[in-house]
């Protein structure tokens, strides 16, 4: 999603997307052997669904600035762990593909620039 959490929450389907995305991530994390407490999940969900919240991730800020992003290190890792656990993670997969397209685009753009002297 190309927006802060408040913008995503306000968009049509945004609340459902945020809820389902967090649930996918939590499922992968828990299947990987890391316990997430109910209080953590509740607090995180409340923060994500707070109307107008300007919160963004560092990954999103890097994307907005035209920098490389940690697609493989974050979402790729979640996908790999989810697949190993036999989990279906379509939202993580879509977000990962989106970031791979972006990453490929900036890599290609940088490789066609004339070298600086």
Buried (B, 14 or more C-beta within 10 A) or exposed (E): BEBBBBBBBBEEEBBEBBBEBBBBBBBBBBBBEEEEEEEEBEEBBEEBBEEEBEEBEEBBEEBEEEEEBBBBEBBBBBBEBBEEBEBEBEBBBEBBEBBBEBBEEBEEEEEEEEEEE
